[in-house]
Amino acid sequence: MALSRRSSLMSGTFILVSGFIASSSIIRASAPPDAVRITAVANVTLRATPSSTAPAVAQLPLGTEVIESGPTGLDKTWVQVTLPDSRAGWVQSSFTRPLDPVWRWPVFDRIINERLGRKGDGFPAGVELVAFIERVAPEYTDKDGRARVELARLKALASAAAAIPFNQSKREPYASWLAARMDQVVYDEPGGRWMVRPELAWKTHSAHASTAIAGSSVKGMQHGHQT
């Protein structure tokens, strides 16, 4: 497989994610190679001091890129970082990953697989994962990478949709998210839950039929099962 080397809703969640997405290119252009980190869990709290009881400076969605501004190469529980808008603070280092500016996709793969492997994450975490995958997907330029990230997107989409509580689809934050994705999800009346549209799974399968994981794009999806 050719390795890609490109460097490239909640109502509140949409605003947060879009704000940090717009600044990611600034970080890649200005930070030293070993200074960029990326949040690897949903809704990371940036704190004023390295303490879990310190005041919050900001909430960072999954996949937020930050610049490490403290000493590097140390085994530390907390890491000092700076945001693109110059706000600074501390995050728990275990909630982040170092991000190589060239070999970015292995870190993306690791984060995506870790999040997809979790059980019991709620709707907000699912929304953040879908948004993260869609944001980094253009960086996968080889055919196997594109197939892999699209399959991950379907799984994350299925997980987020299934996390919508029964009979709550007309309430926020679910209503806005569903309205933006009605071409991708559908309500399963017998099962009493939202699921990925079967035709979307089959379309994805057809688009990546020549890849090794093509069959996985529809396995379990046509009946709304998470894979």
PyMOL commands that place a pseudoatom at each C-alpha (Angstrom):
pseudoatom trace, name=CA, resn=MET, resi=1, chain=A, elem=C, hetatm=0, pos=[0.000, 0.000, 0.000]
pseudoatom trace, name=CA, resn=ALA, resi=2, chain=A, elem=C, hetatm=0, pos=[1.387, 3.378, -0.999]
pseudoatom trace, name=CA, resn=LEU, resi=3, chain=A, elem=C, hetatm=0, pos=[1.844, 5.429, 2.159]
pseudoatom trace, name=CA, resn=SER, resi=4, chain=A, elem=C, hetatm=0, pos=[0.339, 8.866, 2.123]
pseudoatom trace, name=CA, resn=ARG, resi=5, chain=A, elem=C, hetatm=0, pos=[2.756, 11.617, 3.070]
pseudoatom trace, name=CA, resn=ARG, resi=6, chain=A, elem=C, hetatm=0, pos=[0.470, 14.578, 2.651]
pseudoatom trace, name=CA, resn=SER, resi=7, chain=A, elem=C, hetatm=0, pos=[0.775, 17.187, 5.408]
pseudoatom trace, name=CA, resn=SER, resi=8, chain=A, elem=C, hetatm=0, pos=[-2.033, 18.844, 5.113]
pseudoatom trace, name=CA, resn=LEU, resi=9, chain=A, elem=C, hetatm=0, pos=[-24.133, 18.229, 17.202]
pseudoatom trace, name=CA, resn=MET, resi=10, chain=A, elem=C, hetatm=0, pos=[-24.902, 19.129, 19.126]
pseudoatom trace, name=CA, resn=SER, resi=11, chain=A, elem=C, hetatm=0, pos=[-25.204, 22.807, 18.324]
pseudoatom trace, name=CA, resn=GLY, resi=12, chain=A, elem=C, hetatm=0, pos=[-22.272, 23.612, 20.627]
pseudoatom trace, name=CA, resn=THR, resi=13, chain=A, elem=C, hetatm=0, pos=[-20.225, 20.716, 19.286]
pseudoatom trace, name=CA, resn=PHE, resi=14, chain=A, elem=C, hetatm=0, pos=[-20.608, 21.948, 15.698]
pseudoatom trace, name=CA, resn=ILE, resi=15, chain=A, elem=C, hetatm=0, pos=[-19.307, 25.397, 16.715]
pseudoatom trace, name=CA, resn=LEU, resi=16, chain=A, elem=C, hetatm=0, pos=[-16.361, 24.029, 18.679]
pseudoatom trace, name=CA, resn=VAL, resi=17, chain=A, elem=C, hetatm=0, pos=[-15.283, 21.576, 16.008]
pseudoatom trace, name=CA, resn=SER, resi=18, chain=A, elem=C, hetatm=0, pos=[-15.494, 24.056, 13.137]
pseudoatom trace, name=CA, resn=GLY, resi=19, chain=A, elem=C, hetatm=0, pos=[-13.459, 26.621, 15.039]
pseudoatom trace, name=CA, resn=PHE, resi=20, chain=A, elem=C, hetatm=0, pos=[-10.576, 24.275, 15.716]
pseudoatom trace, name=CA, resn=ILE, resi=21, chain=A, elem=C, hetatm=0, pos=[-10.670, 22.764, 12.204]
pseudoatom trace, name=CA, resn=ALA, resi=22, chain=A, elem=C, hetatm=0, pos=[-10.116, 26.152, 10.625]
pseudoatom trace, name=CA, resn=SER, resi=23, chain=A, elem=C, hetatm=0, pos=[-6.856, 26.620, 12.502]
pseudoatom trace, name=CA, resn=SER, resi=24, chain=A, elem=C, hetatm=0, pos=[-5.193, 23.226, 11.939]
pseudoatom trace, name=CA, resn=SER, resi=25, chain=A, elem=C, hetatm=0, pos=[-3.184, 24.393, 8.922]
pseudoatom trace, name=CA, resn=ILE, resi=26, chain=A, elem=C, hetatm=0, pos=[-1.725, 27.229, 11.007]
pseudoatom trace, name=CA, resn=ILE, resi=27, chain=A, elem=C, hetatm=0, pos=[-0.390, 24.739, 13.533]
pseudoatom trace, name=CA, resn=ARG, resi=28, chain=A, elem=C, hetatm=0, pos=[1.198, 22.512, 10.884]
pseudoatom trace, name=CA, resn=ALA, resi=29, chain=A, elem=C, hetatm=0, pos=[2.922, 25.494, 9.278]
pseudoatom trace, name=CA, resn=SER, resi=30, chain=A, elem=C, hetatm=0, pos=[4.333, 27.107, 12.415]
pseudoatom trace, name=CA, resn=ALA, resi=31, chain=A, elem=C, hetatm=0, pos=[5.175, 24.321, 14.869]
pseudoatom trace, name=CA, resn=PRO, resi=32, chain=A, elem=C, hetatm=0, pos=[8.448, 22.377, 15.057]
pseudoatom trace, name=CA, resn=PRO, resi=33, chain=A, elem=C, hetatm=0, pos=[8.072, 18.716, 13.949]
pseudoatom trace, name=CA, resn=ASP, resi=34, chain=A, elem=C, hetatm=0, pos=[8.155, 17.341, 17.498]
pseudoatom trace, name=CA, resn=ALA, resi=35, chain=A, elem=C, hetatm=0, pos=[5.908, 19.990, 19.043]
pseudoatom trace, name=CA, resn=VAL, resi=36, chain=A, elem=C, hetatm=0, pos=[2.506, 19.166, 17.576]
pseudoatom trace, name=CA, resn=ARG, resi=37, chain=A, elem=C, hetatm=0, pos=[0.110, 17.014, 19.563]
pseudoatom trace, name=CA, resn=ILE, resi=38, chain=A, elem=C, hetatm=0, pos=[-3.456, 15.930, 18.860]
pseudoatom trace, name=CA, resn=THR, resi=39, chain=A, elem=C, hetatm=0, pos=[-6.239, 15.179, 21.312]
pseudoatom trace, name=CA, resn=ALA, resi=40, chain=A, elem=C, hetatm=0, pos=[-7.072, 11.480, 21.263]
pseudoatom trace, name=CA, resn=VAL, resi=41, chain=A, elem=C, hetatm=0, pos=[-10.276, 11.495, 23.316]
pseudoatom trace, name=CA, resn=ALA, resi=42, chain=A, elem=C, hetatm=0, pos=[-13.497, 13.473, 23.127]
pseudoatom trace, name=CA, resn=ASN, resi=43, chain=A, elem=C, hetatm=0, pos=[-14.023, 16.763, 24.949]
pseudoatom trace, name=CA, resn=VAL, resi=44, chain=A, elem=C, hetatm=0, pos=[-10.590, 17.247, 26.511]
pseudoatom trace, name=CA, resn=THR, resi=45, chain=A, elem=C, hetatm=0, pos=[-10.413, 20.011, 29.130]
pseudoatom trace, name=CA, resn=LEU, resi=46, chain=A, elem=C, hetatm=0, pos=[-7.628, 22.547, 28.753]
pseudoatom trace, name=CA, resn=ARG, resi=47, chain=A, elem=C, hetatm=0, pos=[-6.852, 23.761, 32.277]
pseudoatom trace, name=CA, resn=ALA, resi=48, chain=A, elem=C, hetatm=0, pos=[-5.128, 26.841, 33.645]
pseudoatom trace, name=CA, resn=THR, resi=49, chain=A, elem=C, hetatm=0, pos=[-2.647, 24.790, 35.704]
pseudoatom trace, name=CA, resn=PRO, resi=50, chain=A, elem=C, hetatm=0, pos=[-1.602, 21.106, 35.695]
pseudoatom trace, name=CA, resn=SER, resi=51, chain=A, elem=C, hetatm=0, pos=[-4.360, 19.939, 38.017]
pseudoatom trace, name=CA, resn=SER, resi=52, chain=A, elem=C, hetatm=0, pos=[-7.690, 18.215, 37.471]
pseudoatom trace, name=CA, resn=THR, resi=53, chain=A, elem=C, hetatm=0, pos=[-9.289, 20.789, 39.777]
pseudoatom trace, name=CA, resn=ALA, resi=54, chain=A, elem=C, hetatm=0, pos=[-7.836, 23.855, 38.008]
pseudoatom trace, name=CA, resn=PRO, resi=55, chain=A, elem=C, hetatm=0, pos=[-10.183, 26.227, 36.151]
pseudoatom trace, name=CA, resn=ALA, resi=56, chain=A, elem=C, hetatm=0, pos=[-11.043, 25.213, 32.595]
pseudoatom trace, name=CA, resn=VAL, resi=57, chain=A, elem=C, hetatm=0, pos=[-9.660, 27.365, 29.780]
pseudoatom trace, name=CA, resn=ALA, resi=58, chain=A, elem=C, hetatm=0, pos=[-11.376, 25.529, 26.907]
pseudoatom trace, name=CA, resn=GLN, resi=59, chain=A, elem=C, hetatm=0, pos=[-12.955, 22.242, 25.851]
pseudoatom trace, name=CA, resn=LEU, resi=60, chain=A, elem=C, hetatm=0, pos=[-11.083, 20.592, 22.992]
pseudoatom trace, name=CA, resn=PRO, resi=61, chain=A, elem=C, hetatm=0, pos=[-12.915, 18.226, 20.628]
pseudoatom trace, name=CA, resn=LEU, resi=62, chain=A, elem=C, hetatm=0, pos=[-11.384, 14.946, 19.520]
pseudoatom trace, name=CA, resn=GLY, resi=63, chain=A, elem=C, hetatm=0, pos=[-8.631, 15.567, 16.976]
pseudoatom trace, name=CA, resn=THR, resi=64, chain=A, elem=C, hetatm=0, pos=[-7.735, 19.103, 18.056]
pseudoatom trace, name=CA, resn=GLU, resi=65, chain=A, elem=C, hetatm=0, pos=[-4.141, 19.904, 17.112]
pseudoatom trace, name=CA, resn=VAL, resi=66, chain=A, elem=C, hetatm=0, pos=[-2.148, 21.906, 19.650]
pseudoatom trace, name=CA, resn=ILE, resi=67, chain=A, elem=C, hetatm=0, pos=[1.444, 23.087, 20.032]
pseudoatom trace, name=CA, resn=GLU, resi=68, chain=A, elem=C, hetatm=0, pos=[3.397, 21.708, 22.961]
pseudoatom trace, name=CA, resn=SER, resi=69, chain=A, elem=C, hetatm=0, pos=[4.894, 24.750, 24.648]
pseudoatom trace, name=CA, resn=GLY, resi=70, chain=A, elem=C, hetatm=0, pos=[6.580, 23.155, 27.656]
pseudoatom trace, name=CA, resn=PRO, resi=71, chain=A, elem=C, hetatm=0, pos=[9.721, 20.980, 27.927]
pseudoatom trace, name=CA, resn=THR, resi=72, chain=A, elem=C, hetatm=0, pos=[9.731, 18.021, 25.533]
pseudoatom trace, name=CA, resn=GLY, resi=73, chain=A, elem=C, hetatm=0, pos=[10.914, 14.450, 25.953]
pseudoatom trace, name=CA, resn=LEU, resi=74, chain=A, elem=C, hetatm=0, pos=[9.897, 14.190, 29.617]
pseudoatom trace, name=CA, resn=ASP, resi=75, chain=A, elem=C, hetatm=0, pos=[7.705, 11.554, 31.205]
pseudoatom trace, name=CA, resn=LYS, resi=76, chain=A, elem=C, hetatm=0, pos=[4.967, 13.806, 32.482]
pseudoatom trace, name=CA, resn=THR, resi=77, chain=A, elem=C, hetatm=0, pos=[1.331, 13.437, 33.401]
pseudoatom trace, name=CA, resn=TRP, resi=78, chain=A, elem=C, hetatm=0, pos=[0.430, 16.901, 32.150]
pseudoatom trace, name=CA, resn=VAL, resi=79, chain=A, elem=C, hetatm=0, pos=[1.660, 18.746, 29.082]
pseudoatom trace, name=CA, resn=GLN, resi=80, chain=A, elem=C, hetatm=0, pos=[1.596, 22.493, 28.512]
pseudoatom trace, name=CA, resn=VAL, resi=81, chain=A, elem=C, hetatm=0, pos=[0.109, 23.460, 25.148]
pseudoatom trace, name=CA, resn=THR, resi=82, chain=A, elem=C, hetatm=0, pos=[-0.928, 26.485, 23.130]
pseudoatom trace, name=CA, resn=LEU, resi=83, chain=A, elem=C, hetatm=0, pos=[-3.988, 26.750, 20.898]
pseudoatom trace, name=CA, resn=PRO, resi=84, chain=A, elem=C, hetatm=0, pos=[-4.001, 28.416, 17.455]
pseudoatom trace, name=CA, resn=ASP, resi=85, chain=A, elem=C, hetatm=0, pos=[-5.714, 31.446, 19.001]
pseudoatom trace, name=CA, resn=SER, resi=86, chain=A, elem=C, hetatm=0, pos=[-2.796, 31.777, 21.488]
pseudoatom trace, name=CA, resn=ARG, resi=87, chain=A, elem=C, hetatm=0, pos=[-4.713, 30.564, 24.517]
pseudoatom trace, name=CA, resn=ALA, resi=88, chain=A, elem=C, hetatm=0, pos=[-2.461, 28.380, 26.652]
pseudoatom trace, name=CA, resn=GLY, resi=89, chain=A, elem=C, hetatm=0, pos=[-3.008, 25.791, 29.322]
pseudoatom trace, name=CA, resn=TRP, resi=90, chain=A, elem=C, hetatm=0, pos=[-2.413, 22.233, 30.394]
pseudoatom trace, name=CA, resn=VAL, resi=91, chain=A, elem=C, hetatm=0, pos=[-3.920, 18.929, 29.275]
pseudoatom trace, name=CA, resn=GLN, resi=92, chain=A, elem=C, hetatm=0, pos=[-3.369, 15.429, 30.563]
pseudoatom trace, name=CA, resn=SER, resi=93, chain=A, elem=C, hetatm=0, pos=[-0.715, 13.924, 28.307]
pseudoatom trace, name=CA, resn=SER, resi=94, chain=A, elem=C, hetatm=0, pos=[-2.519, 10.561, 28.148]
pseudoatom trace, name=CA, resn=PHE, resi=95, chain=A, elem=C, hetatm=0, pos=[-5.372, 12.353, 26.355]
pseudoatom trace, name=CA, resn=THR, resi=96, chain=A, elem=C, hetatm=0, pos=[-3.065, 13.369, 23.503]
pseudoatom trace, name=CA, resn=ARG, resi=97, chain=A, elem=C, hetatm=0, pos=[-0.701, 11.803, 20.970]
pseudoatom trace, name=CA, resn=PRO, resi=98, chain=A, elem=C, hetatm=0, pos=[2.429, 13.272, 19.330]
pseudoatom trace, name=CA, resn=LEU, resi=99, chain=A, elem=C, hetatm=0, pos=[1.630, 14.062, 15.697]
pseudoatom trace, name=CA, resn=ASP, resi=100, chain=A, elem=C, hetatm=0, pos=[4.323, 13.782, 13.042]
pseudoatom trace, name=CA, resn=PRO, resi=101, chain=A, elem=C, hetatm=0, pos=[3.720, 16.507, 10.430]
pseudoatom trace, name=CA, resn=VAL, resi=102, chain=A, elem=C, hetatm=0, pos=[4.439, 14.094, 7.562]
pseudoatom trace, name=CA, resn=TRP, resi=103, chain=A, elem=C, hetatm=0, pos=[3.399, 10.654, 8.775]
pseudoatom trace, name=CA, resn=ARG, resi=104, chain=A, elem=C, hetatm=0, pos=[0.053, 11.777, 10.117]
pseudoatom trace, name=CA, resn=TRP, resi=105, chain=A, elem=C, hetatm=0, pos=[-2.212, 8.932, 9.047]
pseudoatom trace, name=CA, resn=PRO, resi=106, chain=A, elem=C, hetatm=0, pos=[-0.762, 6.247, 11.409]
pseudoatom trace, name=CA, resn=VAL, resi=107, chain=A, elem=C, hetatm=0, pos=[-1.720, 8.463, 14.359]
pseudoatom trace, name=CA, resn=PHE, resi=108, chain=A, elem=C, hetatm=0, pos=[-5.161, 9.055, 12.859]
pseudoatom trace, name=CA, resn=ASP, resi=109, chain=A, elem=C, hetatm=0, pos=[-5.608, 5.293, 12.409]
pseudoatom trace, name=CA, resn=ARG, resi=110, chain=A, elem=C, hetatm=0, pos=[-4.622, 4.636, 16.010]
pseudoatom trace, name=CA, resn=ILE, resi=111, chain=A, elem=C, hetatm=0, pos=[-7.043, 7.218, 17.393]
pseudoatom trace, name=CA, resn=ILE, resi=112, chain=A, elem=C, hetatm=0, pos=[-9.904, 6.049, 15.165]
pseudoatom trace, name=CA, resn=ASN, resi=113, chain=A, elem=C, hetatm=0, pos=[-9.396, 2.392, 16.064]
pseudoatom trace, name=CA, resn=GLU, resi=114, chain=A, elem=C, hetatm=0, pos=[-9.170, 3.175, 19.771]
pseudoatom trace, name=CA, resn=ARG, resi=115, chain=A, elem=C, hetatm=0, pos=[-12.412, 5.153, 19.692]
pseudoatom trace, name=CA, resn=LEU, resi=116, chain=A, elem=C, hetatm=0, pos=[-14.276, 2.612, 17.576]
pseudoatom trace, name=CA, resn=GLY, resi=117, chain=A, elem=C, hetatm=0, pos=[-13.201, -0.129, 19.953]
pseudoatom trace, name=CA, resn=ARG, resi=118, chain=A, elem=C, hetatm=0, pos=[-14.827, 1.544, 22.929]
pseudoatom trace, name=CA, resn=LYS, resi=119, chain=A, elem=C, hetatm=0, pos=[-18.217, 0.427, 24.220]
pseudoatom trace, name=CA, resn=GLY, resi=120, chain=A, elem=C, hetatm=0, pos=[-20.859, 2.646, 25.731]
pseudoatom trace, name=CA, resn=ASP, resi=121, chain=A, elem=C, hetatm=0, pos=[-19.747, 6.023, 24.396]
pseudoatom trace, name=CA, resn=GLY, resi=122, chain=A, elem=C, hetatm=0, pos=[-22.653, 8.428, 24.169]
pseudoatom trace, name=CA, resn=PHE, resi=123, chain=A, elem=C, hetatm=0, pos=[-23.946, 10.577, 21.349]
pseudoatom trace, name=CA, resn=PRO, resi=124, chain=A, elem=C, hetatm=0, pos=[-21.579, 13.570, 21.850]
pseudoatom trace, name=CA, resn=ALA, resi=125, chain=A, elem=C, hetatm=0, pos=[-18.496, 11.344, 21.649]
pseudoatom trace, name=CA, resn=GLY, resi=126, chain=A, elem=C, hetatm=0, pos=[-19.903, 9.673, 18.548]
pseudoatom trace, name=CA, resn=VAL, resi=127, chain=A, elem=C, hetatm=0, pos=[-20.517, 13.023, 16.883]
pseudoatom trace, name=CA, resn=GLU, resi=128, chain=A, elem=C, hetatm=0, pos=[-16.944, 14.111, 17.599]
pseudoatom trace, name=CA, resn=LEU, resi=129, chain=A, elem=C, hetatm=0, pos=[-15.567, 10.880, 16.125]
pseudoatom trace, name=CA, resn=VAL, resi=130, chain=A, elem=C, hetatm=0, pos=[-17.583, 11.245, 12.917]
pseudoatom trace, name=CA, resn=ALA, resi=131, chain=A, elem=C, hetatm=0, pos=[-16.439, 14.870, 12.577]
pseudoatom trace, name=CA, resn=PHE, resi=132, chain=A, elem=C, hetatm=0, pos=[-12.814, 13.903, 13.160]
pseudoatom trace, name=CA, resn=ILE, resi=133, chain=A, elem=C, hetatm=0, pos=[-12.870, 11.110, 10.570]
pseudoatom trace, name=CA, resn=GLU, resi=134, chain=A, elem=C, hetatm=0, pos=[-14.493, 13.343, 7.975]
pseudoatom trace, name=CA, resn=ARG, resi=135, chain=A, elem=C, hetatm=0, pos=[-11.909, 16.035, 8.616]
pseudoatom trace, name=CA, resn=VAL, resi=136, chain=A, elem=C, hetatm=0, pos=[-8.863, 13.785, 8.162]
pseudoatom trace, name=CA, resn=ALA, resi=137, chain=A, elem=C, hetatm=0, pos=[-10.279, 11.595, 5.385]
pseudoatom trace, name=CA, resn=PRO, resi=138, chain=A, elem=C, hetatm=0, pos=[-8.832, 13.774, 2.554]
pseudoatom trace, name=CA, resn=GLU, resi=139, chain=A, elem=C, hetatm=0, pos=[-5.337, 12.991, 3.841]
pseudoatom trace, name=CA, resn=TYR, resi=140, chain=A, elem=C, hetatm=0, pos=[-5.775, 9.316, 2.907]
pseudoatom trace, name=CA, resn=THR, resi=141, chain=A, elem=C, hetatm=0, pos=[-4.760, 9.404, -0.749]
pseudoatom trace, name=CA, resn=ASP, resi=142, chain=A, elem=C, hetatm=0, pos=[-4.119, 5.738, -1.602]
pseudoatom trace, name=CA, resn=LYS, resi=143, chain=A, elem=C, hetatm=0, pos=[-7.062, 3.486, -2.438]
pseudoatom trace, name=CA, resn=ASP, resi=144, chain=A, elem=C, hetatm=0, pos=[-6.692, 1.164, 0.552]
pseudoatom trace, name=CA, resn=GLY, resi=145, chain=A, elem=C, hetatm=0, pos=[-6.393, 4.112, 2.906]
pseudoatom trace, name=CA, resn=ARG, resi=146, chain=A, elem=C, hetatm=0, pos=[-9.497, 5.731, 1.454]
pseudoatom trace, name=CA, resn=ALA, resi=147, chain=A, elem=C, hetatm=0, pos=[-11.418, 2.485, 1.812]
pseudoatom trace, name=CA, resn=ARG, resi=148, chain=A, elem=C, hetatm=0, pos=[-10.227, 2.041, 5.388]
pseudoatom trace, name=CA, resn=VAL, resi=149, chain=A, elem=C, hetatm=0, pos=[-11.171, 5.538, 6.502]
pseudoatom trace, name=CA, resn=GLU, resi=150, chain=A, elem=C, hetatm=0, pos=[-14.570, 5.384, 4.778]
pseudoatom trace, name=CA, resn=LEU, resi=151, chain=A, elem=C, hetatm=0, pos=[-15.363, 2.098, 6.515]
pseudoatom trace, name=CA, resn=ALA, resi=152, chain=A, elem=C, hetatm=0, pos=[-14.376, 3.712, 9.816]
pseudoatom trace, name=CA, resn=ARG, resi=153, chain=A, elem=C, hetatm=0, pos=[-16.681, 6.634, 9.016]
pseudoatom trace, name=CA, resn=LEU, resi=154, chain=A, elem=C, hetatm=0, pos=[-19.617, 4.267, 8.458]
pseudoatom trace, name=CA, resn=LYS, resi=155, chain=A, elem=C, hetatm=0, pos=[-18.949, 2.528, 11.759]
pseudoatom trace, name=CA, resn=ALA, resi=156, chain=A, elem=C, hetatm=0, pos=[-18.685, 5.825, 13.624]
pseudoatom trace, name=CA, resn=LEU, resi=157, chain=A, elem=C, hetatm=0, pos=[-21.838, 7.098, 11.929]
pseudoatom trace, name=CA, resn=ALA, resi=158, chain=A, elem=C, hetatm=0, pos=[-23.703, 3.926, 12.915]
pseudoatom trace, name=CA, resn=SER, resi=159, chain=A, elem=C, hetatm=0, pos=[-22.503, 4.252, 16.502]
pseudoatom trace, name=CA, resn=ALA, resi=160, chain=A, elem=C, hetatm=0, pos=[-23.539, 7.905, 16.786]
pseudoatom trace, name=CA, resn=ALA, resi=161, chain=A, elem=C, hetatm=0, pos=[-26.954, 7.235, 15.252]
pseudoatom trace, name=CA, resn=ALA, resi=162, chain=A, elem=C, hetatm=0, pos=[-27.593, 4.245, 17.512]
pseudoatom trace, name=CA, resn=ALA, resi=163, chain=A, elem=C, hetatm=0, pos=[-26.783, 6.394, 20.569]
pseudoatom trace, name=CA, resn=ILE, resi=164, chain=A, elem=C, hetatm=0, pos=[-29.803, 8.646, 19.963]
pseudoatom trace, name=CA, resn=PRO, resi=165, chain=A, elem=C, hetatm=0, pos=[-32.290, 7.811, 22.755]
pseudoatom trace, name=CA, resn=PHE, resi=166, chain=A, elem=C, hetatm=0, pos=[-35.604, 6.290, 21.800]
pseudoatom trace, name=CA, resn=ASN, resi=167, chain=A, elem=C, hetatm=0, pos=[-38.245, 8.845, 20.805]
pseudoatom trace, name=CA, resn=GLN, resi=168, chain=A, elem=C, hetatm=0, pos=[-35.850, 11.790, 21.261]
pseudoatom trace, name=CA, resn=SER, resi=169, chain=A, elem=C, hetatm=0, pos=[-34.982, 12.522, 17.631]
pseudoatom trace, name=CA, resn=LYS, resi=170, chain=A, elem=C, hetatm=0, pos=[-37.001, 15.770, 17.553]
pseudoatom trace, name=CA, resn=ARG, resi=171, chain=A, elem=C, hetatm=0, pos=[-35.121, 17.217, 20.501]
pseudoatom trace, name=CA, resn=GLU, resi=172, chain=A, elem=C, hetatm=0, pos=[-31.751, 18.890, 20.519]
pseudoatom trace, name=CA, resn=PRO, resi=173, chain=A, elem=C, hetatm=0, pos=[-28.960, 18.084, 20.066]
pseudoatom trace, name=CA, resn=TYR, resi=174, chain=A, elem=C, hetatm=0, pos=[-30.229, 15.127, 18.053]
pseudoatom trace, name=CA, resn=ALA, resi=175, chain=A, elem=C, hetatm=0, pos=[-32.612, 16.986, 15.731]
pseudoatom trace, name=CA, resn=SER, resi=176, chain=A, elem=C, hetatm=0, pos=[-29.954, 19.256, 14.198]
pseudoatom trace, name=CA, resn=TRP, resi=177, chain=A, elem=C, hetatm=0, pos=[-27.523, 16.410, 13.655]
pseudoatom trace, name=CA, resn=LEU, resi=178, chain=A, elem=C, hetatm=0, pos=[-30.144, 14.205, 12.041]
pseudoatom trace, name=CA, resn=ALA, resi=179, chain=A, elem=C, hetatm=0, pos=[-31.381, 17.029, 9.821]
pseudoatom trace, name=CA, resn=ALA, resi=180, chain=A, elem=C, hetatm=0, pos=[-27.867, 17.414, 8.428]
pseudoatom trace, name=CA, resn=ARG, resi=181, chain=A, elem=C, hetatm=0, pos=[-27.523, 13.669, 7.776]
pseudoatom trace, name=CA, resn=MET, resi=182, chain=A, elem=C, hetatm=0, pos=[-30.883, 12.476, 6.540]
pseudoatom trace, name=CA, resn=ASP, resi=183, chain=A, elem=C, hetatm=0, pos=[-29.188, 11.242, 3.357]
pseudoatom trace, name=CA, resn=GLN, resi=184, chain=A, elem=C, hetatm=0, pos=[-26.954, 8.989, 5.491]
pseudoatom trace, name=CA, resn=VAL, resi=185, chain=A, elem=C, hetatm=0, pos=[-29.146, 7.662, 8.294]
pseudoatom trace, name=CA, resn=VAL, resi=186, chain=A, elem=C, hetatm=0, pos=[-32.676, 6.309, 8.538]
pseudoatom trace, name=CA, resn=TYR, resi=187, chain=A, elem=C, hetatm=0, pos=[-34.980, 5.249, 11.343]
pseudoatom trace, name=CA, resn=ASP, resi=188, chain=A, elem=C, hetatm=0, pos=[-35.390, 1.494, 11.756]
pseudoatom trace, name=CA, resn=GLU, resi=189, chain=A, elem=C, hetatm=0, pos=[-39.012, 1.077, 12.856]
pseudoatom trace, name=CA, resn=PRO, resi=190, chain=A, elem=C, hetatm=0, pos=[-38.772, -2.612, 13.884]
pseudoatom trace, name=CA, resn=GLY, resi=191, chain=A, elem=C, hetatm=0, pos=[-35.576, -2.014, 15.820]
pseudoatom trace, name=CA, resn=GLY, resi=192, chain=A, elem=C, hetatm=0, pos=[-36.655, 1.308, 17.271]
pseudoatom trace, name=CA, resn=ARG, resi=193, chain=A, elem=C, hetatm=0, pos=[-33.386, 3.080, 16.514]
pseudoatom trace, name=CA, resn=TRP, resi=194, chain=A, elem=C, hetatm=0, pos=[-31.486, 5.105, 13.938]
pseudoatom trace, name=CA, resn=MET, resi=195, chain=A, elem=C, hetatm=0, pos=[-29.089, 3.345, 11.583]
pseudoatom trace, name=CA, resn=VAL, resi=196, chain=A, elem=C, hetatm=0, pos=[-26.889, 3.901, 8.528]
pseudoatom trace, name=CA, resn=ARG, resi=197, chain=A, elem=C, hetatm=0, pos=[-28.868, 3.765, 5.291]
pseudoatom trace, name=CA, resn=PRO, resi=198, chain=A, elem=C, hetatm=0, pos=[-28.270, 0.360, 3.645]
pseudoatom trace, name=CA, resn=GLU, resi=199, chain=A, elem=C, hetatm=0, pos=[-27.850, 1.998, 0.249]
pseudoatom trace, name=CA, resn=LEU, resi=200, chain=A, elem=C, hetatm=0, pos=[-24.985, 4.094, 1.637]
pseudoatom trace, name=CA, resn=ALA, resi=201, chain=A, elem=C, hetatm=0, pos=[-23.196, 0.974, 2.832]
pseudoatom trace, name=CA, resn=TRP, resi=202, chain=A, elem=C, hetatm=0, pos=[-23.630, -0.699, -0.553]
pseudoatom trace, name=CA, resn=LYS, resi=203, chain=A, elem=C, hetatm=0, pos=[-22.510, 2.430, -2.376]
pseudoatom trace, name=CA, resn=THR, resi=204, chain=A, elem=C, hetatm=0, pos=[-19.362, 2.492, -0.263]
pseudoatom trace, name=CA, resn=HIS, resi=205, chain=A, elem=C, hetatm=0, pos=[-18.779, -1.174, -1.024]
pseudoatom trace, name=CA, resn=SER, resi=206, chain=A, elem=C, hetatm=0, pos=[-19.058, -0.543, -4.762]
pseudoatom trace, name=CA, resn=ALA, resi=207, chain=A, elem=C, hetatm=0, pos=[-16.744, 2.455, -4.644]
pseudoatom trace, name=CA, resn=HIS, resi=208, chain=A, elem=C, hetatm=0, pos=[-14.009, 0.424, -2.958]
pseudoatom trace, name=CA, resn=ALA, resi=209, chain=A, elem=C, hetatm=0, pos=[-14.708, -3.004, -4.444]
pseudoatom trace, name=CA, resn=SER, resi=210, chain=A, elem=C, hetatm=0, pos=[-11.093, -3.519, -5.526]
pseudoatom trace, name=CA, resn=THR, resi=211, chain=A, elem=C, hetatm=0, pos=[-9.676, -3.152, -2.010]
pseudoatom trace, name=CA, resn=ALA, resi=212, chain=A, elem=C, hetatm=0, pos=[-9.000, -5.862, 0.537]
pseudoatom trace, name=CA, resn=ILE, resi=213, chain=A, elem=C, hetatm=0, pos=[-11.595, -4.619, 3.037]
pseudoatom trace, name=CA, resn=ALA, resi=214, chain=A, elem=C, hetatm=0, pos=[-14.430, -3.961, 0.576]
pseudoatom trace, name=CA, resn=GLY, resi=215, chain=A, elem=C, hetatm=0, pos=[-16.665, -6.646, 2.055]
pseudoatom trace, name=CA, resn=SER, resi=216, chain=A, elem=C, hetatm=0, pos=[-16.452, -5.117, 5.506]
pseudoatom trace, name=CA, resn=SER, resi=217, chain=A, elem=C, hetatm=0, pos=[-18.139, -1.932, 4.333]
pseudoatom trace, name=CA, resn=VAL, resi=218, chain=A, elem=C, hetatm=0, pos=[-21.505, -3.648, 4.231]
pseudoatom trace, name=CA, resn=LYS, resi=219, chain=A, elem=C, hetatm=0, pos=[-21.098, -6.506, 6.715]
pseudoatom trace, name=CA, resn=GLY, resi=220, chain=A, elem=C, hetatm=0, pos=[-23.586, -5.888, 9.482]
pseudoatom trace, name=CA, resn=MET, resi=221, chain=A, elem=C, hetatm=0, pos=[-24.551, -2.456, 8.116]
pseudoatom trace, name=CA, resn=GLN, resi=222, chain=A, elem=C, hetatm=0, pos=[-27.472, -3.542, 5.982]
pseudoatom trace, name=CA, resn=HIS, resi=223, chain=A, elem=C, hetatm=0, pos=[-29.418, -4.437, 9.112]
pseudoatom trace, name=CA, resn=GLY, resi=224, chain=A, elem=C, hetatm=0, pos=[-28.222, -1.483, 11.151]
pseudoatom trace, name=CA, resn=HIS, resi=225, chain=A, elem=C, hetatm=0, pos=[-25.804, -3.526, 13.249]
pseudoatom trace, name=CA, resn=GLN, resi=226, chain=A, elem=C, hetatm=0, pos=[-22.583, -1.947, 14.447]
pseudoatom trace, name=CA, resn=THR, resi=227, chain=A, elem=C, hetatm=0, pos=[-19.475, -3.810, 13.309]
for i in range(1, 227): cmd.bond("trace and resi %d" % i, "trace and resi %d" % (i + 1))
show_as sticks, trace
zoom trace
